[in-house]
Amino acid sequence: MSTFAFLTFFLIVVGIPVIGGFVSKMHKANIELEKKKLETLGHQTAEKAAQYAAHTQRLEQRVRVLERIITDKGFDVSMQIEELRSEPETKELN
C-alpha cells in the first residue's frame, strides 16, 4: 500500500468523521445560543407588552373620568380637574 493511498484511506475513515463531529457540535451550540436569544427576546417583548397595556389602561381610565366630568353637569368641574392634577405622574415607558 502506497503512502498516498494510506493517507487517503486515513482521511476518509478518520478525518472526515472527526471534522464532521466538530462541525456538528459547533452547529448544535449555535442553535442553542439562538434559542436562548429568542427566549430572552420573547420575555422582553412580553414585558414591554404588559407595560404598554398597563399604560393604555391608565390612559383609558383618565379619559373616562374626563368624559364623565364634561358630560355630568352636577359635578364641580374645577375641583375634579384639580384632583386629576394632584394624581402622581404616570411613569413613562422606555
C-alpha positions in Angstrom: 0.0 0.0 0.0 1.4 3.3 -1.0 1.7 6.3 1.3 -0.8 8.3 -0.8 -3.3 5.5 -0.6 -2.8 5.2 3.2 -3.2 9.0 3.7 -6.3 9.0 1.6 -7.7 6.0 3.5 -6.9 7.6 6.8 -8.5 10.9 5.7 -11.7 9.1 4.6 -12.0 6.8 7.6 -10.8 9.1 10.4 -10.5 12.7 9.2 -14.0 13.2 7.7 -15.9 11.8 10.7 -13.8 13.8 13.2 -14.3 17.0 11.3 -18.0 16.2 10.9 -18.3 15.7 14.6 -16.7 19.1 15.4 -18.9 20.9 12.8 -22.0 19.1 14.3 -21.1 20.2 17.9 -20.5 23.8 16.7 -23.8 23.8 14.9 -25.7 22.5 17.9 -24.0 25.1 20.2 -25.0 27.8 17.7 -28.6 26.6 17.7 -28.7 26.6 21.5 -27.4 30.1 21.6 -30.0 31.3 19.1 -32.7 29.6 21.2 -31.6 31.4 24.3 -31.5 34.7 22.4 -35.1 34.2 21.2 -36.3 33.2 24.7 -34.8 36.4 26.1 -36.3 38.5 23.3 -39.7 36.8 23.9 -39.5 37.7 27.6 -38.5 41.2 26.9 -41.3 41.6 24.4 -43.9 40.2 26.8 -42.7 42.6 29.5 -42.9 45.6 27.1 -46.4 44.5 26.0 -47.5 44.3 29.7 -46.1 47.8 30.3 -47.9 49.2 27.3 -51.2 47.5 28.3 -50.9 49.0 31.8 -50.1 52.4 30.4 -53.1 52.2 28.0 -55.4 51.1 30.8 -54.3 54.1 32.9 -54.9 56.5 30.0 -58.3 54.9 29.3 -59.3 55.4 32.9 -58.3 59.1 32.8 -60.3 59.6 29.6 -63.3 58.1 31.2 -63.0 60.4 34.1 -62.7 63.4 31.8 -65.7 62.3 29.8 -67.7 62.0 32.9 -66.6 65.4 34.1 -67.5 67.0 30.8 -70.9 65.3 30.4 -72.1 65.3 34.1 -73.3 68.9 34.9 -73.8 68.2 38.6 -70.1 67.9 39.4 -67.8 70.7 40.4 -65.6 70.7 37.3 -62.7 72.8 38.7 -62.5 70.5 41.8 -62.2 67.4 39.7 -59.6 68.9 37.4 -57.5 69.8 40.4 -57.9 66.2 41.7 -56.6 64.9 38.4 -53.6 67.3 38.6 -52.8 66.1 42.1 -52.6 62.4 41.0 -49.0 61.2 40.7 -47.5 61.4 37.2 -47.5 58.1 35.3 -44.1 56.7 34.7 -43.1 57.0 31.1 -42.4 53.8 29.2 -38.9 53.1 27.9 
